[in-house]
């Protein structure tokens, strides 16, 4: 018997065990197939610099120079100061009261909204709303220079405002420190919530056939030959220091009839009531803002075909349905600062014909998240989430400027995460927390040049999971469609056409294809 072999074997075994325990053996890592549940939490209207510009290790405001941040006027000259925040910085009824007059002569640079030596408006104070529309966003980005946010805003200098949070002020900031923060993540489409929710679920832009002969014909935008710039009224103020811009028609449709700004779902709950004497489950089809039912393929279709369970949990969805049935006011599009302030255009699957009222598809997949997320949390606690779950917080908990604040929504999402971490399904879960769009706030990073629809301005994204890299800032290029890419990759689905088209456009413009979030995970690829 070989004594050297006998002596060496325990050492080799011990070394192997030690290597495994220390994570040195890559074969010990889980694989993507270990992920059993994907949860997407979709908040509202914050650029990356607005909330995470001071995050250590991220591409934040420390990388901004005075020259790169300065804003131009509409004639491309450098603004002497930022415009006033038209109609005041804080929303009506909010303390502290920060009037328009108090915002005159702001330096032409980013500023901290919560600066104790400045406006001292905390994360719990609701600011006024800001333009976040399809063409305006492109005009503000200005070919990647990001130097016309103030020029083409209705909120003046507020576009340059940001916060200086930390883990004590912002619970999600603490989660970002513990898990993975993506600092190169862009909104999937230019503009606002309506379109970006569509890109979250189908990587596509809705279409309104024959809009020019329909009740929606007045919603067709007047656009310059460049296809990007809105046509100004002859009476529009020449300078951003004088007044907000006015356009011939900043509508909800493109000249070739794609829906790019807020249109209402054809099904209830909708911002348009049922027609008098019509089907109570439908929005009035004669209303100019009711979008005809869409037939594009969406991620739910692909998941159904693959036998993968999924659901969209709409916060206060049940309350909104009841409000329609009982004609109750102040639930759907309630007053600013009210609860639940349900937002129908934040429910993207409610626009699709294959999820119409009365279908089994709808009953299985469009679920009530409950008031304050109560029903979603029940499913979490019971370990009853489907393999793919989308959660949309109700209006007053989504962080949207104008009708709510950052703090309420941030705390709510952090509370949901705490339930997820205690869930029986947690050990095999990946949670993606992100925002639908920038809400009109400036960000200093140029979006990669893609296709006609986007990507737009940079937004925050946090990946929370037992598999997430810990204390990691991920610089990989992502956008909203990266969530679809991750789901597609994990469950071996075919690509939605919009994903392929986006990557082709990025590469054709000299860039790279979008990542699929797997770099945020400590797994074997």
Secondary structure as GFF3:
##gff-version 3
##sequence-region A 1 525
A	DSSP	alpha_helix	3	21	.	.	.	ID=ss1
A	DSSP	three_ten_helix	26	28	.	.	.	ID=ss2
A	DSSP	three_ten_helix	32	34	.	.	.	ID=ss3
A	DSSP	beta_strand	37	43	.	.	.	ID=ss4
A	DSSP	alpha_helix	48	52	.	.	.	ID=ss5
A	DSSP	three_ten_helix	61	63	.	.	.	ID=ss6
A	DSSP	alpha_helix	66	69	.	.	.	ID=ss7
A	DSSP	three_ten_helix	101	103	.	.	.	ID=ss8
A	DSSP	beta_strand	111	112	.	.	.	ID=ss9
A	DSSP	alpha_helix	134	141	.	.	.	ID=ss10
A	DSSP	three_ten_helix	142	144	.	.	.	ID=ss11
A	DSSP	three_ten_helix	156	160	.	.	.	ID=ss12
A	DSSP	beta_strand	161	162	.	.	.	ID=ss13
A	DSSP	alpha_helix	171	178	.	.	.	ID=ss14
A	DSSP	beta_strand	180	182	.	.	.	ID=ss15
A	DSSP	beta_strand	185	186	.	.	.	ID=ss16
A	DSSP	alpha_helix	193	202	.	.	.	ID=ss17
A	DSSP	three_ten_helix	211	213	.	.	.	ID=ss18
A	DSSP	three_ten_helix	217	219	.	.	.	ID=ss19
A	DSSP	alpha_helix	299	306	.	.	.	ID=ss20
A	DSSP	beta_strand	310	315	.	.	.	ID=ss21
A	DSSP	alpha_helix	317	326	.	.	.	ID=ss22
A	DSSP	three_ten_helix	344	346	.	.	.	ID=ss23
A	DSSP	three_ten_helix	348	351	.	.	.	ID=ss24
A	DSSP	three_ten_helix	353	355	.	.	.	ID=ss25
A	DSSP	alpha_helix	360	365	.	.	.	ID=ss26
A	DSSP	beta_strand	366	370	.	.	.	ID=ss27
A	DSSP	three_ten_helix	371	373	.	.	.	ID=ss28
A	DSSP	alpha_helix	374	381	.	.	.	ID=ss29
A	DSSP	beta_strand	388	392	.	.	.	ID=ss30
A	DSSP	three_ten_helix	395	397	.	.	.	ID=ss31
A	DSSP	alpha_helix	406	422	.	.	.	ID=ss32
A	DSSP	three_ten_helix	426	428	.	.	.	ID=ss33
A	DSSP	beta_strand	429	435	.	.	.	ID=ss34
A	DSSP	beta_strand	461	465	.	.	.	ID=ss35
A	DSSP	beta_strand	472	474	.	.	.	ID=ss36
A	DSSP	beta_strand	478	479	.	.	.	ID=ss37
A	DSSP	alpha_helix	481	490	.	.	.	ID=ss38
A	DSSP	alpha_helix	497	508	.	.	.	ID=ss39
A	DSSP	three_ten_helix	518	520	.	.	.	ID=ss40
###
